[in-house]
Amino acid sequence: MSEDNRVFDFKTWIQQQQTNDYQIVLEDDHLIKLITDCAEASILFIEIDNNTIVEFQIISQKDHATKFYLHFELNDEEHAKQLYNEMVETLVGLKDQKTLRVLLSCSAGLTTSMFAENLNSTAEMLGLDYQFNAVSYLSIYEEAENYDMILIAPQIGYMLKRLQESLPDKPILQIPTAVFAAYDALSALKFIQNELEKFHQDQEPKEKKCVHCVQYEKRILSIVILTNKEQTRIYYQLQDKCEIIDSHVIIKPSMNIYDLYDVIDTVLLKHSFIDMIGIATPGIVEDYKQLKSPVHGETIDIKKDFEDKYHIDVFVYNNANAAVVGFSLEHPEYQNIIFHSQPFGFGVGGQGIMVNGKVVRGKNGIAGELKYFIRRMQLSDDVSKLIWTQHGALEIVTKSLLPTISIIGPEAVAISAPMTPDMQEVRNTLGSFIPEEFMPDFYYIKEASDYMLNGITELCVRYIKKGNQ
């Protein structure tokens, strides 16, 4: 730590920030907590060789989910304060979200509307901070992002599996028939509480494993950036030969270049050295070096920037292209592959394309950028409306795939699109355009980040080998 930052006592500074918005609790010399009635933030100080790593995490009281997570090396006073203020903004903002919002749905929304009123009255009487609303099943997807849990009536129980596949981050439950028939609000509330606890126990992160084994005497840090309407997630793993020796996911409302610096600084402090850094990012990557910011849109020569700062080789790639490489490692039997990625609520996705075992990037990295044509295709409705229905999402995905399939004739198509988890449905729809003899194999990808991480690691290995030849 520099002399300037030895003078800066971050722990003392934090304790001086007491406001009415939260309570500061000094647990011990290494842990400070900021507590509100709806969430708890922990600030952990980890000492390594006279240096300090600071870890921020916010856990919601409502659903026990992680709403914010990052770590950084304590070597810059202003940066530490800026990150603290960003964490506090997230913590205080959760006060507006402390109510557990539950969406009920049936065929027309009438019977569930009456049940919702009953549930609201009972919850208020019991002092539970719950809010219930009801909609027709036709509006579930469009309303889903505004709710923490979805309960469907028994008469639309056939939708349960599809909804759970499309919305894996939310508990989706069918109301027990006896409870719904009797409008038994007390039993329904107990059912909700029990199932919510089970759901979040099942969501505990599982140990990462390589889907392939890179036998190479180098240590590679792989970073994947994924953004959606609610937050940015930065996944990373440090792989030494065939073993993942460190991995985590950073969760923030938005991101900037300093978030990547914090990842690299922390990993270097914990593990001493890195031979190469691979970064998979959304958007067009030109000449393996430029990153177009997902937030502000400016172009950064990230390869030069990071190599000047760390003196470590850096390789930058589009994340869908990295995903198709990762998929090919798991399925070496295919030489021609499309990896279609379309996050929930997005009308336009992106594609990683492999032909004859090589990724097609196109001029200046444009290959697979569907935004340049999908909105101009003959669709049954506007993309922004289609994406909120199962049928509409299926139309967008299949019409995004049709031109690429027709041109390259892939043996396999991997689809990471929560609204279209049924691959037989995709196959049948495309079957009205493409004869069966030319139809590829289809794979549904529930979690794309693992393929992206393994893909960017493999690309780094190839980059190193090519440089050594």
PyMOL commands that set and color helices and strands:
alter all, ss='L'
color gray80, all
select helices_A, chain A and resi 3-7+10-15+77-97+110-126+137-144+154-166+177-182+185-202+257-271+302-310+319-330+363-365+370-372+374-376+383-386+390-408+423-430+436-438+448-468
alter helices_A, ss='H'
color red, helices_A
select strands_A, chain A and resi 23-28+31-35+39-48+51-60+66-73+100-106+130-136+149-152+172-174+219-227+232-240+243-252+276-281+290-292+299-301+313-318+337-341+350-355+358-359+412-416+441-444
alter strands_A, ss='S'
color yellow, strands_A
deselect
rebuild
show_as cartoon
